[in-house]
Amino acid sequence: MSHRNARLTVFGRRLLIERVRSGRPVAHVAAEMGISRATAHKWVRRWRAEGDAGLFDRSSRPHSTPHRTPAAIENQVCELRRSRKLGPARIGPLLGLPASTVHRVLARHSLNRLAWLDRPTGTVIRRYERDRPGELIHVDVKKLGRIPDGGGHKALGRQAARATKTGVGFDYIHSAVDDHSRLAYSEIHADEKVATCAGFLARAAAFFHSHGIDRIERVLTDNAWSYRKGLAWKKVLADLGASGKLTRAYRPQTNGKVERFNRTLLDEWAYLQPYRTNDERTAALTDFLHTYNHHRCHTALGGNPPISRVNNPAGQYT
């Protein structure tokens, strides 16, 4: 994973190495790639010492944390949380710790929210996830009003938008999210008919394959007719060797990962700024998806982007 503002991704670092290996001075290559000579020399040194593996980011975790709360004290904090369901303000005085320290310990062990615990046993039940990429793909469609030329109510204000209402209709954003990695793919279409849904699934599978998810085992959708009865949809599933699963009726929570992605889609793309045309908003989707998959921190992945889970299926971060 690269910092979201980093000049060089892993691909860029490989390009740097190729240009230096061709015999060109490091200073010249650094200048044309917009980085400092010190940075260029750093990646060249790492490549010479470690090969291609040296071009990936290292963990920023310190080698030692001498002031961290001792493990025995952390265990006492966790036990009080599980057995008595006490909060930081009550655990702190019992153990002689500041409430802020207790909160950090609870957060470190995913115990900072009682809603994440099974009340009788104290077991963490925050969420479920599949064990490997491709085991389950969540698919859903979000209906979104198109933007008339010149802008809608977010650009012109509600009164102005009403005066210029043209009945431009709706866009249908088809999205697919991998359950394990949260890697996401979206397309904008004019409808949610069977042929459209089937074509989207085929292209989504190709996208996941290009990012290292070689096989899709199951696809989870709601109970829309296109998914339940559509022959074209079933044919694509058969071609992929995947089985189709349907959510419980009137229970969108069953498809929660793509439903949550839809909310992020609205907050960080569709309603991010007052777009002046529908084409402008459509064009911005590609950049949003790249940022989401490669740079945006995901709280369920320990602050890592989805692509890190594809490259590291075990989900172990150091």
C-alpha positions in Angstrom: 0.0 0.0 0.0 1.3 3.5 -0.8 0.5 6.7 0.9 -2.4 8.4 -1.0 -0.2 11.4 -1.9 2.9 9.4 -2.7 4.6 10.1 -6.0 5.6 6.5 -6.6 3.4 3.4 -6.4 5.0 0.0 -6.7 4.6 0.3 -10.5 6.3 3.7 -10.5 9.2 2.3 -8.5 9.6 -0.5 -11.0 9.6 2.1 -13.8 12.3 4.0 -11.9 14.5 0.9 -11.6 14.1 0.1 -15.3 15.2 3.6 -16.3 18.2 3.5 -14.0 19.2 0.0 -15.2 19.1 1.3 -18.8 22.2 3.4 -17.8 20.6 6.8 -17.2 21.8 8.9 -14.2 19.6 8.6 -11.1 19.3 12.4 -10.8 17.9 12.7 -14.4 15.3 9.9 -13.8 14.3 11.5 -10.4 13.8 14.9 -12.0 11.5 13.6 -14.8 9.5 11.5 -12.3 9.0 14.5 -9.9 10.8 13.0 -6.9 13.9 13.9 -5.0 17.3 12.3 -5.7 17.4 11.0 -2.2 14.1 9.2 -2.7 15.3 7.7 -6.0 18.5 6.5 -4.5 16.6 5.0 -1.6 14.5 2.8 -3.9 17.5 1.9 -6.0 19.4 0.8 -2.9 16.4 -1.3 -1.6 16.1 -3.0 -5.0 19.8 -3.9 -5.1 19.6 -5.3 -1.6 16.3 -7.1 -1.7 15.2 -7.4 -5.4 11.6 -6.8 -6.4 10.4 -7.4 -2.8 12.3 -4.2 -1.7 10.0 -2.1 -3.8 7.0 -2.6 -1.6 6.3 -0.4 1.4 7.6 -1.5 4.8 5.6 -1.4 8.0 5.8 1.9 9.9 5.3 0.1 13.2 8.2 0.8 15.7 10.5 -2.0 16.6 9.7 -1.5 20.3 7.2 0.4 22.4 8.7 0.6 25.9 5.8 2.7 27.3 3.1 0.4 26.2 0.8 -1.0 28.9 2.1 -4.4 30.1 0.4 -7.4 28.7 -0.8 -8.6 32.2 -2.6 -5.3 32.8 -4.1 -5.4 29.3 -5.5 -8.9 30.1 -7.1 -7.6 33.3 -8.7 -4.7 31.4 -10.1 -7.1 28.8 -11.3 -9.5 31.4 -13.2 -6.8 33.3 -14.7 -5.7 30.0 -15.9 -9.2 29.0 -17.1 -10.4 32.4 -18.6 -7.2 33.9 -19.1 -5.1 30.8 -17.5 -2.1 32.4 -16.4 1.0 30.5 -13.1 2.9 30.6 -14.3 5.4 33.3 -15.0 2.4 35.7 -12.1 0.1 34.8 -9.5 2.9 35.1 -9.9 3.5 38.9 -10.0 -0.3 39.6 -6.6 -0.8 37.9 -5.1 2.7 38.5 -5.1 3.6 34.9 -6.3 6.7 33.1 -9.6 6.2 31.2 -7.9 7.2 28.0 -5.4 4.4 28.4 -8.1 1.9 29.1 -10.0 3.0 26.0 -6.9 2.5 23.8 -6.4 -1.0 25.3 -10.0 -1.9 24.6 -9.8 -0.5 21.0 -6.6 -2.5 20.4 -8.5 -5.7 21.3 -11.8 -4.8 19.5 -13.6 -4.5 22.8 -14.3 -0.8 22.8 -18.0 -1.2 21.7 -20.4 -3.3 23.7 -22.4 -3.8 20.5 -19.5 -5.9 19.2 -19.7 -8.3 22.1 -22.0 -11.3 22.8 -23.5 -10.2 26.1 -23.6 -13.6 27.9 -20.1 -14.8 26.9 -18.2 -11.6 26.1 -17.1 -13.0 22.7 -16.3 -10.5 20.0 -19.0 -10.9 17.3 -18.5 -7.6 15.5 -18.7 -8.9 12.0 -18.3 -11.9 9.7 -16.1 -12.2 6.6 -15.2 -14.9 4.2 -11.8 -16.5 4.5 -10.4 -15.8 1.0 -10.9 -13.4 -1.9 -13.5 -14.5 -4.4 -15.4 -16.8 -2.0 -18.4 -14.4 -2.0 -19.1 -11.4 -4.1 -21.9 -9.0 -3.0 -23.8 -7.3 -5.9 -26.4 -4.5 -5.8 -27.8 -1.6 -7.8 -28.2 2.0 -6.6 -30.7 4.2 -8.3 -29.4 7.8 -8.6 -31.1 10.8 -10.2 -29.2 12.2 -13.3 -27.9 15.8 -13.3 -29.3 18.1 -15.9 -26.9 20.3 -17.8 -25.9 23.3 -15.8 -26.3 21.4 -12.5 -29.0 20.2 -10.1 -30.2 21.5 -6.8 -26.8 21.1 -5.2 -25.3 23.5 -7.7 -28.2 25.9 -8.2 -30.2 25.6 -5.0 -33.5 23.9 -4.7 -35.7 26.7 -6.0 -33.6 27.2 -9.1 -33.5 23.5 -9.7 -37.3 23.2 -9.5 -37.6 26.0 -12.1 -35.4 24.2 -14.5 -36.7 20.7 -13.9 -36.3 18.6 -17.1 -37.1 15.1 -16.0 -33.7 13.7 -17.0 -34.4 10.4 -15.3 -32.1 8.1 -13.4 -28.7 6.4 -13.5 -28.4 2.8 -12.1 -25.0 2.2 -10.5 -24.2 -1.5 -10.5 -21.6 -2.5 -7.9 -19.8 -5.6 -6.9 -17.8 -6.0 -3.6 -15.6 -8.9 -2.6 -16.6 -10.0 0.9 -13.0 -10.8 2.1 -11.0 -7.9 0.6 -13.7 -5.3 0.0 -12.3 -4.7 -3.4 -15.1 -2.9 -5.4 -16.1 -2.5 -9.0 -18.9 -0.3 -10.3 -20.5 0.7 -13.6 -23.2 3.2 -14.5 -26.1 2.1 -16.7 -29.5 3.3 -17.8 -31.4 0.4 -16.4 -31.2 -2.8 -14.3 -32.6 -5.3 -16.8 -31.4 -8.8 -17.0 -29.0 -8.3 -19.9 -27.5 -5.3 -18.2 -27.0 -7.1 -14.9 -25.5 -10.2 -16.7 -23.1 -8.1 -18.7 -22.0 -6.2 -15.6 -21.3 -9.4 -13.7 -19.1 -10.7 -16.5 -17.1 -7.5 -16.6 -16.9 -7.4 -12.8 -15.5 -11.0 -12.8 -12.9 -9.9 -15.4 -12.0 -6.9 -13.2 -11.5 -9.1 -10.1 -9.5 -11.6 -12.2 -7.2 -8.8 -13.3 -6.5 -7.9 -9.7 -5.6 -11.4 -8.6 -9.0 -12.9 -7.7 -8.9 -15.9 -10.1 -12.2 -17.5 -9.2 -15.6 -16.3 -7.9 -17.4 -19.0 -6.0 -20.7 -17.4 -4.9 -22.6 -14.2 -5.8 -25.0 -12.7 -3.3 -27.8 -10.4 -4.5 -31.2 -9.2 -3.4 -34.4 -10.7 -4.7 -34.9 -8.6 -7.8 -36.4 -10.4 -10.8 -33.2 -10.1 -12.9 -31.3 -12.1 -10.3 -34.0 -14.6 -9.5 -35.3 -15.5 -12.9 -33.0 -13.9 -15.5 -31.6 -16.6 -17.9 -28.7 -14.4 -19.0 -27.7 -13.8 -15.4 -27.8 -17.6 -14.7 -25.8 -18.2 -17.8 -23.0 -15.9 -16.6 -23.0 -17.6 -13.2 -22.6 -20.9 -14.9 -19.8 -19.6 -17.2 -18.0 -18.4 -14.1 -18.6 -21.7 -12.2 -20.3 -19.7 -9.4 -23.5 -20.2 -7.5 -26.1 -17.5 -6.9 -27.4 -16.7 -3.5 -30.3 -14.5 -2.6 -30.7 -12.3 0.6 -33.6 -12.9 3.0 -36.7 -11.0 1.9 -36.9 -7.5 3.3 -33.5 -7.9 4.9 -30.9 -5.7 3.1 -28.6 -6.2 6.0 -27.8 -9.7 4.6 -26.0 -7.9 1.7 -24.5 -5.4 4.1 -21.1 -5.0 2.6 -22.3 -3.7 -0.7 -25.0 -1.7 1.0 -22.3 0.1 3.1 -20.3 0.6 -0.1 -23.3 2.3 -1.7 -23.3 4.8 1.2 -19.6 5.5 0.7 -20.2 5.8 -3.0 -22.8 8.6 -2.4 -20.7 10.4 0.3 -17.3 10.3 -1.5 -18.3 10.4 -5.2 -22.0 11.2 -6.1 -22.4 14.0 -3.5 -18.8 14.9 -3.0 -19.2 18.2 -5.0 -21.9 20.1 -7.0 -21.3 18.6 -10.4 -22.4 20.8 -13.4 -23.3 17.9 -15.7 -24.1 14.2 -15.5 -21.1 13.4 -17.6 -18.8 15.2 -15.2 -20.1 13.0 -12.3 -19.8 9.9 -14.4 -16.2 10.7 -15.3 -15.3 11.1 -11.6 -16.3 7.5 -10.8 -13.1 6.0 -12.2 -10.9 8.1 -9.9 -13.1 7.3 -6.9 -12.9 3.6 -7.5 -9.1 3.7 -7.8 -8.8 5.7 -4.6 -11.2 3.4 -2.8 -9.4 0.2 -3.9 -5.8 1.3 -3.7 -5.4 4.3 -1.2 -8.5 4.8 1.0 -8.1 3.5 4.6 -10.7 0.9 5.4 -11.5 0.5 9.1 -12.5 -3.1 8.8 -9.1 -3.9 7.3 -7.0 -2.3 10.0 -6.6 1.0 8.1 -5.4 -0.7 4.9 -7.0 -0.4 1.4 -8.8 -3.3 -0.2 -6.0 -4.1 -2.6 -3.8 -5.0 0.4 -6.1 -7.9 1.2 -5.9 -9.3 -2.3 -2.1 -9.2 -2.2 -2.2 -10.6 1.3 -5.2 -12.9 1.5 -4.5 -14.1 5.0 -5.2 -10.5 6.2 -2.1 -10.4 8.4 -0.7 -6.9 8.6 2.6 -6.1 10.3 
